Amino acid sequence: MAIPLLQMYRVARYITGRKIRGDKRYPLVLMLEPLFQCNLACSGCGKIDYPKEILQKRVSVEDAMRAVDECGAPIVSIPGGEPLIHKEMPQIVAGIVARKKFVYLCTNAILLSKHIDEYKPSPYLTFSIHLDGNRQRHDESVCQEGVFDKAVAAIQLAKDKGFRVTINCTLFNGEDPEDVAEFFDTATKLGVEGITVSPGYSYHHAPKQDVFLGRNASKQLFRSIFSRRRRPSGISWSFNHSALFLDFLAGNQTYQCTPWSNPTYNVFGWQRPCYLLSDEGYAPSYRSLIEDTEWEKYGVGKNPRCDNCMAHCGFEGTAVNDAFSHPLKALKVWMRGPRIVGPMAPDLPVKYNPDARTTTVAAIPLSEIKRVSRESA
């Protein structure tokens, strides 16, 4: 089982409580982004295209704890940038663990061997290691040789020291389904707790724009991958996802994203509306993010930048909510796995002017970045 029973129980109890209170929008995972600076420059990344003064900014321990408390989500994912660059990351993690929140510290693992003794094993702490494929594929993705071997060594080190370890994998255009299946075999043999997988989001800041998958291509790719899930070797893959989210990736569920289920807090504040769209402004508080964001402007068929997105930070919350509403459906999908043949679920209708697809979205002006930086300092 990819997700431990303690985590499943705590999250289920939290969701049940929010539903009893009648909350329509509530967080499942806080995306706590403590910095944008990274020691890699991956081809599909849109998170590091900021001026030097922004890359040097850090979310403080105090602001991180305030965001965790203000949001109240049972899970905190710490992406970046590369979080291990942050000198106060051990204190941030310790503070979240002390609150009995489940922390997924996302890292490319280059610095993990240097810093691992600054952390203590806990059922509430997981190192989520970035791996996009086997050796050649991953090193091409991160644009640097030798990173795969460092990540694999770090996985073994963390496991030997008693830490929970998962991998997070992003799939891009041109993936070979058999190669991906072999990579999942490799990850499983490493003994990781589970695999988090998602199609790459088409960041308009990313250095390469031909690497991203369209929506239909993503569905076909996942169907082809999942068709190989019963391996001749007998290896069984474990995913760090709900069964219905995996079924969604295979094109069998018509889901709209629920961006409020994965709110983002970073050096600018509370990012509207989600982790992936960074040009829509910032809220002064979590309450303002939830109450004042024009959520109807975002989502598949509502905004051209959302149409090809199938990322877990947008749709896992939708799938979990569906599972709570339709437990028998979720159980059936969990038992049989994602359906890989037959017609796919229909796409959501497009409600905006199709000509908007050609509109180029401007990046945040440098003057605005500097203004927000001064106000958040």
For each residue, the residues with C-beta under 8 A, 3 or more apart:
1: 4 5 238
2: 166 193 194 195 238 239 240 241
3: 7 8 193 194 240
4: 1 7 8 123 164 193
5: 1 8 9
6: 9 10 123
7: 3 4 10 11 75 102 123
8: 3 4 5 11 12
9: 5 6 12 13
10: 6 7 13 14 74 100 102
11: 7 8 14 15 28 74 75 102
12: 8 9 15 16
13: 9 10 16 17
14: 10 11 17 18 74
15: 11 12 18 19 26 28 320 324
16: 12 13 19 20 324
17: 13 14 20 21
18: 14 15 21 23 26
19: 15 16 22 23 324
20: 16 17
21: 17 18
22: 19
23: 18 19 26
24:
25: 258 260 261 290 295
26: 15 18 23 260 261
27: 30 71 72 73 260 261 262 263
28: 11 15 73 74 75 261 262 316 317 320
29: 73 75 76 77 261 262 313 316 317
30: 27 67 68 71 73 75 76 77 262 263 264 265
31: 77 79 262 263 264 265 275 313
32: 59 64 67 68 76 77 78 92 265 266
33: 36 59 78 79 80 81 264 265 266 267 271 275
34: 58 59 64 78 80 81 83 86 89 92 266 267
35: 55 57 58 59 80 81 82 83 85 86 267
36: 33 47 48 50 54 55 57 80 81 266 267
37: 48 55 56 80 81 82 85
38: 41 45 47 48 80 81 82 85 108
39: 82 85 108 110 111
40: 45 82 108 110 142 143 144 147
41: 38 45 48 143 207
42: 45 141 142 143
43: 140 141 142 143 206 207 208 211
44: 141 170 172 200 203 206 208 211 212
45: 38 40 41 42 48 203 206 207
46: 49 201 203 204 205 206 278
47: 36 38 79 80 81 203 205
48: 36 37 38 41 45 55 81
49: 46 205 363
50: 36 54 55 369
51: 54 55 366 369
52: 55 56
53: 56 57 370 373
54: 36 50 51 57 267 369 373
55: 35 36 37 48 50 51 52 81
56: 37 52 53
57: 35 36 53 54 267 373
58: 34 35 86 87 88 267
59: 32 33 34 35 63 64 67 86 92 265 266 267
60: 63 64 88
61: 64 65 88 91 92 95
62: 65 66
63: 59 60 66 67
64: 32 34 59 60 61 67 68 92 95 96 265
65: 61 62 68 69 92 95 96
66: 62 63 69 70
67: 30 32 59 63 64 70 71 265 270 286
68: 30 32 64 65 71 73 76 95 96 99 101
69: 65 66 72 99
70: 66 67 285 286 287
71: 27 30 67 68 263 265 286
72: 27 69
73: 27 28 29 30 68 76 101 263
74: 10 11 14 28 101 102
75: 7 11 28 29 30 101 102 103 104
76: 29 30 32 68 73 96 101 102 103 104
77: 29 30 31 32 103 104 106 128 262
78: 32 33 34 83 89 92 93 103 104 105 106
79: 31 33 47 83 106 275
80: 33 34 35 36 37 38 47 83 85 106
81: 33 34 35 36 37 38 47 48 55 85
82: 35 37 38 39 40 85 107 108 110 111
83: 34 35 78 79 80 86 89 105 106 107
84: 89 107 110 111 112 114 115
85: 35 37 38 39 80 81 82 111
86: 34 35 58 59 83 89 92
87: 58
88: 58 60 61 91 92
89: 34 78 83 84 86 92 93 105 115 118
90: 93 94 115 118 119
91: 61 88 94 95
92: 32 34 59 61 64 65 78 86 88 89 95 96
93: 78 89 90 96 97 103 105 119 125
94: 90 91 97 98 119 120
95: 61 64 65 68 91 92 98 99
96: 64 65 68 76 92 93 99 101 103 124
97: 93 94 100 101 103 122 124 125
98: 94 95
99: 68 69 95 96
100: 10 97 124
101: 68 73 74 75 76 96 97 124
102: 7 10 11 74 75 76 124 126
103: 75 76 77 78 93 96 97 124 125 126
104: 75 76 77 78 126 128 166
105: 78 83 89 93 119 125 126 127 128
106: 77 78 79 80 83 128 130 168
107: 82 83 84 110 111 112 127 128 129 130
108: 38 39 40 82 129 130 142 147 151
109: 112 127 129 130 150 151 154 155
110: 39 40 82 84 107 147 150 151
111: 39 82 84 85 107 114 115
112: 84 107 109 115 116 127 129 154 157 158
113: 116 153 154 157
114: 84 111
115: 84 89 90 111 112 118 119
116: 112 113 119 154 157 158 161 163
117:
118: 89 90 115
119: 90 93 94 105 115 116 125 163
120: 94 125
121: 125 161 162 163 164
122: 97 125
123: 4 6 7 164
124: 96 97 100 101 102 103
125: 93 97 103 105 119 120 121 122 163 164
126: 102 103 104 105 163 164 165 166 193
127: 105 107 109 112 154 158 163 164 165 166
128: 77 104 105 106 107 165 166 167 168 196
129: 107 108 109 112 151 154 155 158 165 166 167 168 192
130: 106 107 108 109 142 151 167 168 169
131: 138 148 151 167 168 169 183 187
132: 137 138 141 142 169 170 171 172
133: 136 137 138 141 169 175 179 180 183
134: 137 138 148 179 182 183 186
135: 138 139 148 149
136: 133 139 140
137: 132 133 134 140 141 179 183
138: 131 132 133 134 135 141 142 147 148 151
139: 135 136 142 144 145 146 147 148
140: 43 136 137 143
141: 42 43 44 132 133 137 138 170 172
142: 40 42 43 108 130 132 138 139 147
143: 40 41 42 43 140
144: 40 139 147
145: 139
146: 139 149 150
147: 40 108 110 138 139 142 144 150 151
148: 131 134 135 138 139 151 152
149: 135 146 152 153
150: 109 110 146 147 153 154
151: 108 109 110 129 130 131 138 147 148 154 155
152: 148 149 155 156 190
153: 113 149 150 156 157
154: 109 112 113 116 127 129 150 151 157 158
155: 109 129 151 152 158 159 165 167 190 192
156: 152 153 159 160 190
157: 112 113 116 153 154 160 161
158: 112 116 127 129 154 155 161 163 165
159: 155 156 162 163 165 190 191
160: 156 157
161: 116 121 157 158
162: 121 159
163: 116 119 121 125 126 127 158 159
164: 4 121 123 125 126 127 193
165: 126 127 128 129 155 158 159 191 192 193
166: 2 104 126 127 128 129 192 193 194 195 196 240
167: 128 129 130 131 155 187 190 192 195 196
168: 106 128 129 130 131 195 196 197
169: 130 131 132 133 183 187 195 196 197 198
170: 44 132 141 197 198 199 200
171: 132 175 180 197 198 199 200 213 218 221
172: 44 132 141 175 199 200 211 212 213
173: 210 211 212 213 217
174: 211
175: 133 171 172 179 180 221
176: 179 180
177: 180 181 221 224 225 227 228
178: 181 182 228
179: 133 134 137 175 176 182 183
180: 133 171 175 176 177 183 184 221 225
181: 177 178 184 185 225 228 229 231
182: 134 178 179 185 186
183: 131 133 134 137 169 179 180 186 187
184: 180 181 187 188 195 225 237
185: 181 182 188 189 231 233 235 237
186: 134 182 183 189 190
187: 131 167 169 183 184 190 192 195 237
188: 184 185 191 192 195 235 236 237 238
189: 185 186 235
190: 152 155 156 159 167 186 187
191: 159 165 188
192: 129 155 165 166 167 187 188 195
193: 2 3 4 126 164 165 166 238 240
194: 2 3 166 238 239 240 241
195: 2 166 167 168 169 184 187 188 192 237 238 239 240
196: 128 166 167 168 169 239 240 241 312
197: 168 169 170 171 239 241 249
198: 169 170 171 310 311 312 313
199: 170 171 172 212 213 218 221 249 308 310 311
200: 44 170 171 172 211 212 213
201: 46 212 276 308 309 311
202: 206 209 212 305 308 309
203: 44 45 46 47 206 276
204: 46 209 305 360 361 363
205: 46 47 49 278 363
206: 43 44 45 46 202 203 209 211 212
207: 41 43 45
208: 43 44 211
209: 202 204 206 212
210: 173
211: 43 44 172 173 174 200 206 208
212: 44 172 173 199 200 201 202 206 209 308
213: 171 172 173 199 200 217 218 221 308
214: 217 218 308
215: 218 219 307 308 310 347
216: 219 220 251
217: 173 213 214 220 221
218: 171 199 213 214 215 221 222 249 308 310
219: 215 216 222 223 249 250 251 310 344
220: 216 217 223 224 251
221: 171 175 177 180 199 213 217 218 224 225
222: 218 219 225 226 246 249 250 251 338
223: 219 220 226 227 250 251 338 340 341
224: 177 220 221 227 228 340
225: 177 180 181 184 221 222 228 229
226: 222 223 229 246 250 337 338 340
227: 177 223 224 340
228: 177 178 181 224 225 231
229: 181 225 226 236 237 337
230:
231: 181 185 228 234 235 236
232:
233: 185
234: 231
235: 185 188 189 231
236: 188 229 231
237: 184 185 187 188 195 229
238: 1 2 188 193 194 195
239: 2 194 195 196 197 246
240: 2 3 166 193 194 195 196
241: 2 194 196 197 245 246 312 316 319
242: 245 246 316 319 320 323 330
243: 246 247 323 330 333 334 337 338
244: 247 248 253 319 320 322 323 329 330 333
245: 241 242 248 249 312 315 316 319 320
246: 222 226 239 241 242 243 249 250 333 337 338
247: 243 244 250 252 253 319 333 338 339
248: 244 245 251 252 253 255 310 315 318 319
249: 197 199 218 219 222 245 246 310 338
250: 219 222 223 226 246 247 338 339 340
251: 216 219 220 222 223 248 344 345
252: 247 248 338 339 344 345
253: 244 247 248 319 322 345
254: 345 346 347 348
255: 248 315 318 319 322
256: 299 300 318 348
257: 274 298 299 300 306 309 314 315 318
258: 25 261 314 315 317 318 321
259: 262 263 273 274 295 298 299 314
260: 25 26 27 263 273 289 290 293 295 317
261: 25 26 27 28 29 258 316 317 318 320 321
262: 27 28 29 30 31 77 259 274 275 313 314 316 317
263: 27 30 31 71 73 259 260 270 271 274 286 289 290
264: 30 31 33 270 271 274 275
265: 30 31 32 33 59 64 67 71 269 270 271 286
266: 32 33 34 36 59 269 271
267: 33 34 35 36 54 57 58 59 373 376
268: 271 282 369 372 373 376
269: 265 266 282 283 284 372 376
270: 67 263 264 265 282 283 284 285 286 288 289
271: 33 263 264 265 266 268 274 275 277 278 280 282 283
272: 277 280 281 282 283 289 293
273: 259 260 277 280 293 295 297 298
274: 257 259 262 263 264 271 277 298 313 314
275: 31 33 79 262 264 271 313
276: 201 203 309 311 313 314
277: 271 272 273 274 280 298 305 306
278: 46 205 271 364
279: 361 362 363 364
280: 271 272 273 277
281: 272
282: 268 269 270 271 272 372
283: 269 270 271 272 286 288 289 292 293
284: 269 270 288
285: 70 270 288 289
286: 67 70 71 263 265 270 283 289 290
287: 70 290 291
288: 270 283 284 285 291 292
289: 260 263 270 272 283 285 286 292 293
290: 25 260 263 286 287 293
291: 287 288
292: 283 288 289
293: 260 272 273 283 289 290
294: 297 298
295: 25 259 260 273 298 299
296: 302
297: 273 294 302 303
298: 257 259 273 274 277 294 295 302 303 306
299: 256 257 259 295 302 303 306 348
300: 256 257 306 307 309 347 348
301: 306 307 347 348 349 350 351 352
302: 296 297 298 299 306 351 352
303: 297 298 299 306 307 352
304: 307 352 356 357 359
305: 202 204 277 309 361
306: 257 277 298 299 300 301 302 303 309 314
307: 215 300 301 303 304 350 357
308: 199 201 202 212 213 214 215 218
309: 201 202 257 276 300 305 306 314
310: 198 199 215 218 219 248 249 314 315
311: 198 199 201 276 314 315
312: 196 198 241 245 315 316
313: 29 31 198 262 274 275 276 316
314: 257 258 259 262 274 276 306 309 310 311 317 318
315: 245 248 255 257 258 310 311 312 318 319
316: 28 29 241 242 245 261 262 312 313 319 320
317: 28 29 258 260 261 262 314 320 321
318: 248 255 256 257 258 261 314 315 321 322
319: 241 242 244 245 247 248 253 255 315 316 322 323
320: 15 28 242 244 245 261 316 317 323 324
321: 258 261 317 318 324 325
322: 244 253 255 318 319 325 326 329 330
323: 242 243 244 319 320 326 327 329 330
324: 15 16 19 320 321 327
325: 321 322
326: 322 323 329 330
327: 323 324 330 331
328: 331 332
329: 244 322 323 326 332 333
330: 242 243 244 322 323 326 327 333 334
331: 327 328 334 335
332: 328 329 335 336
333: 243 244 246 247 329 330 336 337 338 339
334: 243 330 331
335: 331 332
336: 332 333 339
337: 226 229 243 246 333
338: 222 223 226 243 246 247 249 250 252 333
339: 247 250 252 333 336 342
340: 223 224 226 227 250
341: 223
342: 339
343:
344: 219 251 252
345: 251 252 253 254
346: 254
347: 215 254 300 301
348: 254 256 299 300 301
349: 301
350: 301 307 354
351: 301 302
352: 301 302 303 304 356
353: 356
354: 350 357
355: 358 359
356: 304 352 353 359
357: 304 307 354
358: 355
359: 304 355 356
360: 204
361: 204 279 305
362: 279 365
363: 49 204 205 279
364: 278 279 368 369
365: 362 368 369
366: 51 369 370
367: 370 371
368: 364 365 371 372
369: 50 51 54 268 364 365 366 372 373
370: 53 366 367 373 374
371: 367 368 374 375
372: 268 269 282 368 369 375 376
373: 53 54 57 267 268 369 370 376 377
374: 370 371 377
375: 371 372
376: 267 268 269 372 373
377: 373 374
